[in-house]
């Protein structure tokens, strides 16, 4: 600059930069209001399946639903909230199935059969959620883990009571510990997520019939099996 010359003044008059920034901010706010919690949870599930819980960031989830990293925190507090929500969807389906399909059945044998069918259906309908959860549940905070254990124990106690009732009425074989029997059945059914594929060589219905045959043959007395 020559000595004595006035400093050059740059004019932004007519520039669209500030206008574009305002529009972008307005669109981001509008998008934040239109994105639903269900969309965020669905996006998180896909990312957890692909990258794992630890490998997925909140920024990844925000980007998947078109939000800013800051904007997503208007909807969820943390990744853990989303992981816990995936578990809650699945466990609600289990409790709903117990209430609507298992408990109304007329006798322990029917309740056990309905349990197997309900459990297989939940594993099919929530296969991705269950796969993510069993792999990543250890990353939950202690309070969430304690809540999870209480729910798991309630499911196990309900199934164990079916076994007790079946032994008491003579439908189930005596000599089996009801709690251990319930854990064995749950272990068999929960392991579906490791190998079951909806497009596999056997349908869900065929696999469910196999599970019924194997479990009932081991638990029921001969005369109770013949009744079925």
C-alpha positions as CSV (number, residue, x, y, z in Angstrom):
1,X,0.0,0.0,0.0
2,X,1.4,3.4,-1.0
3,X,2.2,5.8,1.9
4,X,-0.8,8.0,2.6
5,X,-3.2,5.9,0.6
6,X,-6.5,5.0,2.2
7,X,-7.0,1.4,3.2
8,X,-9.1,-0.5,0.6
9,X,-12.6,-1.2,1.8
10,X,-14.3,-4.4,0.7
11,X,-18.0,-4.2,0.3
12,X,-20.2,-7.3,0.9
13,X,-23.3,-5.5,-0.5
14,X,-25.1,-7.9,-2.7
15,X,-23.2,-10.9,-1.5
16,X,-25.4,-14.0,-0.8
17,X,-23.0,-15.5,1.8
18,X,-24.9,-14.3,4.9
19,X,-28.2,-15.1,3.3
20,X,-27.1,-18.6,2.5
21,X,-25.9,-19.1,6.1
22,X,-29.2,-17.9,7.4
23,X,-31.1,-20.3,5.1
24,X,-28.9,-23.2,6.1
25,X,-29.4,-22.5,9.8
26,X,-33.2,-22.2,9.2
27,X,-33.3,-25.5,7.3
28,X,-31.2,-27.2,10.0
29,X,-33.7,-26.0,12.7
30,X,-36.7,-27.1,10.5
31,X,-35.1,-30.5,9.9
32,X,-34.4,-30.9,13.6
33,X,-38.2,-30.5,14.3
34,X,-39.3,-33.0,11.6
35,X,-36.9,-35.9,12.4
36,X,-38.6,-38.4,14.6
37,X,-37.2,-40.4,17.4
38,X,-38.1,-43.6,15.5
39,X,-36.0,-42.4,12.5
40,X,-33.0,-41.8,14.7
41,X,-33.3,-45.1,16.4
42,X,-33.6,-46.9,13.1
43,X,-30.5,-45.1,11.8
44,X,-28.6,-46.0,15.0
45,X,-29.6,-49.6,14.6
46,X,-28.2,-49.8,11.0
47,X,-25.0,-48.2,12.1
48,X,-24.6,-50.3,15.2
49,X,-25.1,-53.4,13.0
50,X,-22.5,-52.2,10.5
51,X,-19.9,-50.5,12.7
52,X,-20.6,-51.7,16.3
53,X,-21.6,-49.5,19.2
54,X,-18.1,-48.3,19.9
55,X,-17.4,-47.7,16.3
56,X,-20.4,-45.5,15.8
57,X,-20.4,-41.8,16.9
58,X,-23.2,-39.5,17.5
59,X,-22.0,-37.5,14.5
60,X,-22.5,-40.6,12.4
61,X,-26.1,-41.0,13.6
62,X,-26.8,-37.3,13.1
63,X,-25.4,-37.4,9.6
64,X,-27.5,-40.4,8.7
65,X,-30.7,-38.6,9.5
66,X,-29.6,-35.2,8.2
67,X,-29.1,-33.4,11.5
68,X,-26.1,-31.5,12.8
69,X,-24.1,-33.0,15.6
70,X,-25.5,-30.4,17.9
71,X,-29.1,-30.9,16.6
72,X,-29.3,-34.6,17.4
73,X,-28.9,-33.8,21.1
74,X,-32.3,-32.2,21.0
75,X,-33.7,-35.7,20.5
76,X,-31.4,-38.0,22.4
77,X,-28.8,-37.6,25.2
78,X,-26.4,-40.3,24.2
79,X,-25.6,-43.5,22.2
80,X,-26.4,-45.4,25.3
81,X,-30.0,-44.1,25.2
82,X,-30.4,-45.5,21.8
83,X,-28.8,-48.9,22.7
84,X,-31.1,-49.1,25.7
85,X,-34.1,-48.2,23.5
86,X,-33.3,-51.1,21.1
87,X,-33.4,-53.5,24.0
88,X,-36.6,-52.0,25.4
89,X,-38.3,-52.6,22.0
90,X,-37.4,-56.2,22.1
91,X,-38.2,-56.8,25.8
92,X,-41.6,-55.1,25.4
93,X,-42.4,-57.6,22.6
94,X,-41.5,-60.5,25.0
95,X,-43.7,-59.2,27.8
96,X,-46.5,-58.5,25.4
97,X,-46.3,-62.0,24.1
98,X,-46.3,-63.4,27.6
99,X,-49.4,-61.4,28.4
100,X,-51.4,-62.1,25.2
101,X,-50.2,-65.6,24.1
102,X,-48.7,-67.4,27.0
103,X,-50.7,-66.5,30.2
104,X,-54.2,-67.1,28.7
105,X,-53.3,-70.7,27.6
106,X,-55.3,-73.3,29.6
107,X,-52.5,-75.5,30.9
108,X,-48.7,-75.6,31.4
109,X,-48.1,-77.6,28.3
110,X,-50.0,-75.1,26.1
111,X,-48.2,-72.2,27.8
112,X,-44.8,-73.8,27.1
113,X,-45.7,-74.4,23.4
114,X,-47.0,-70.8,23.1
115,X,-43.8,-69.5,24.8
116,X,-41.6,-71.3,22.2
117,X,-43.7,-69.9,19.4
118,X,-43.7,-66.4,20.9
119,X,-40.0,-66.4,21.5
120,X,-39.1,-67.6,18.0
121,X,-41.3,-64.8,16.5
122,X,-39.6,-62.2,18.6
123,X,-36.2,-63.4,17.6
124,X,-37.4,-63.2,13.9
125,X,-39.0,-59.7,14.2
126,X,-36.2,-58.1,16.3
127,X,-33.2,-60.0,14.9
128,X,-31.1,-56.9,14.3
129,X,-31.9,-55.4,17.7
130,X,-31.1,-58.6,19.5
131,X,-27.9,-59.2,17.6
132,X,-26.7,-55.6,18.5
133,X,-27.8,-55.9,22.0
134,X,-26.2,-59.3,22.8
135,X,-22.9,-58.0,21.3
136,X,-22.8,-54.6,22.9
137,X,-24.9,-54.6,26.1
138,X,-21.7,-54.7,28.2
139,X,-21.2,-51.0,27.2
140,X,-24.3,-49.9,29.2
141,X,-23.8,-48.0,32.4
142,X,-24.3,-49.9,35.7
143,X,-27.7,-48.5,36.4
144,X,-28.9,-49.6,32.9
145,X,-27.4,-53.0,33.4
146,X,-29.1,-53.5,36.7
147,X,-32.4,-52.7,35.1
148,X,-31.7,-55.1,32.3
149,X,-30.9,-57.9,34.7
150,X,-34.2,-57.3,36.6
151,X,-36.1,-57.6,33.3
152,X,-34.2,-60.7,32.3
153,X,-34.8,-62.3,35.7
154,X,-38.5,-61.6,35.5
155,X,-38.7,-63.4,32.1
156,X,-36.7,-66.4,33.6
157,X,-39.0,-66.6,36.7
158,X,-42.1,-66.6,34.5
159,X,-40.9,-69.5,32.4
160,X,-39.6,-71.4,35.5
161,X,-43.1,-71.0,37.0
162,X,-44.6,-72.7,33.9
163,X,-42.2,-75.6,34.5
164,X,-43.2,-75.8,38.2
165,X,-46.9,-75.8,37.3
166,X,-46.3,-78.5,34.7
167,X,-44.5,-80.7,37.2
168,X,-47.2,-80.1,39.8
169,X,-50.1,-81.1,37.5
170,X,-48.2,-84.1,36.1
171,X,-47.7,-82.9,32.5
172,X,-44.0,-82.4,32.9
173,X,-41.4,-84.9,33.9
174,X,-40.4,-84.8,37.6
175,X,-36.8,-84.4,38.7
176,X,-35.9,-81.4,36.6
177,X,-34.9,-78.2,38.4
178,X,-37.4,-75.6,37.1
179,X,-34.9,-72.7,37.3
180,X,-32.2,-74.6,35.4
181,X,-34.7,-75.9,32.9
182,X,-36.0,-72.4,32.2
183,X,-32.4,-71.2,31.7
184,X,-31.7,-74.1,29.3
185,X,-34.8,-73.3,27.2
186,X,-34.0,-69.6,27.2
187,X,-30.4,-70.3,26.1
188,X,-31.6,-72.4,23.2
189,X,-34.1,-69.8,22.0
190,X,-31.8,-66.8,22.6
191,X,-29.1,-68.4,20.5
192,X,-31.2,-68.0,17.4
193,X,-29.6,-64.7,16.7
194,X,-26.2,-66.4,16.0
195,X,-27.4,-68.6,13.2
196,X,-31.0,-67.8,12.1
197,X,-31.4,-66.0,8.8
198,X,-34.9,-65.2,7.5
199,X,-33.8,-66.3,4.0
200,X,-32.2,-69.5,5.2
201,X,-33.0,-73.0,4.0
202,X,-35.8,-73.5,6.7
203,X,-38.6,-71.2,7.3
204,X,-39.3,-69.7,10.8
205,X,-42.3,-72.0,11.1
206,X,-40.3,-75.1,10.4
207,X,-37.6,-74.1,12.8
208,X,-40.2,-73.3,15.5
209,X,-41.7,-76.8,15.0
210,X,-38.3,-78.3,15.5
211,X,-37.8,-76.3,18.7
212,X,-41.2,-77.4,20.0
213,X,-40.4,-81.0,19.3
214,X,-36.9,-80.9,20.9
215,X,-38.0,-79.0,24.0
216,X,-41.3,-80.7,24.6
217,X,-39.8,-84.1,24.1
218,X,-37.3,-83.4,26.8
219,X,-39.7,-81.8,29.3
220,X,-43.2,-83.4,28.8
221,X,-44.2,-86.8,30.1
222,X,-45.0,-89.3,27.4
223,X,-48.8,-89.1,27.9
224,X,-48.7,-85.3,27.8
225,X,-46.8,-85.4,24.5
226,X,-49.4,-87.7,23.0
227,X,-52.2,-85.3,24.0
228,X,-50.6,-82.7,21.7
